[in-house]
Amino acid sequence: MPKMKTKKSAAKRFKKTGTGKIKRGTAYRRHIMGHKSVKAKRHLRSPMLVNKADQKNIEILIPYA
């Protein structure tokens, strides 16, 4: 059986943690940041974990991460 190809777009967006969970970037921080509070912008900087329901599908996209 041949090796699976990694979906490069997914590999750029997701990273695996040491425990096997998948990290993702936070939404709502590309533009229109002027009306957001400093606290809200600070919390948007930190990465979040992918929902458990979506994790299996993303693991298929990045098999060797």
C-alpha positions as CSV (number, residue, x, y, z in Angstrom):
1,M,0.0,0.0,0.0
2,P,1.5,3.4,-0.9
3,K,2.1,6.2,1.5
4,M,-0.7,8.7,2.1
5,K,-0.1,12.2,0.9
6,T,-0.4,15.0,3.4
7,K,-2.8,17.8,2.5
8,K,-0.4,20.8,2.6
9,S,-3.1,23.3,3.3
10,A,-4.1,21.4,6.4
11,A,-0.5,20.9,7.5
12,K,0.0,24.7,7.5
13,R,-3.1,25.3,9.6
14,F,-2.9,22.5,12.2
15,K,-0.1,21.1,14.5
16,K,-0.2,18.1,16.8
17,T,0.6,18.4,20.5
18,G,2.7,15.9,22.4
19,T,-0.5,14.2,23.7
20,G,-2.0,13.8,20.3
21,K,-4.5,16.7,20.3
22,I,-4.6,19.1,17.4
23,K,-3.9,22.8,17.8
24,R,-5.4,25.4,15.5
25,G,-5.2,29.2,15.1
26,T,-8.0,31.4,16.4
27,A,-10.6,33.0,14.2
28,Y,-11.6,36.7,14.1
29,R,-8.2,38.3,14.2
30,R,-7.4,39.1,10.5
31,H,-8.8,42.6,10.4
32,I,-11.3,44.9,12.1
33,M,-9.3,44.7,15.3
34,G,-9.8,48.4,16.3
35,H,-13.1,47.9,18.1
36,K,-12.0,44.9,20.0
37,S,-10.7,45.3,23.6
38,V,-7.1,44.6,24.5
39,K,-8.1,41.6,26.5
40,A,-10.1,40.1,23.6
41,K,-7.1,40.6,21.3
42,R,-4.7,39.0,23.8
43,H,-6.9,35.9,24.1
44,L,-7.1,35.6,20.3
45,R,-3.3,35.3,20.2
46,S,-3.3,32.0,22.0
47,P,-3.9,28.8,19.9
48,M,-6.9,26.7,20.6
49,L,-7.6,23.0,20.4
50,V,-9.7,21.4,17.6
51,N,-13.1,20.1,18.6
52,K,-13.1,16.4,19.4
53,A,-15.8,15.8,16.7
54,D,-13.5,17.3,14.0
55,Q,-10.2,15.8,15.2
56,K,-10.6,12.4,13.4
57,N,-11.2,14.1,10.0
58,I,-8.2,16.4,10.4
59,E,-5.9,13.5,11.4
60,I,-6.8,11.9,8.0
61,L,-5.5,15.1,6.3
62,I,-2.2,15.2,8.2
63,P,-1.3,11.5,8.8
64,Y,2.4,12.1,9.5
65,A,2.2,15.2,11.7
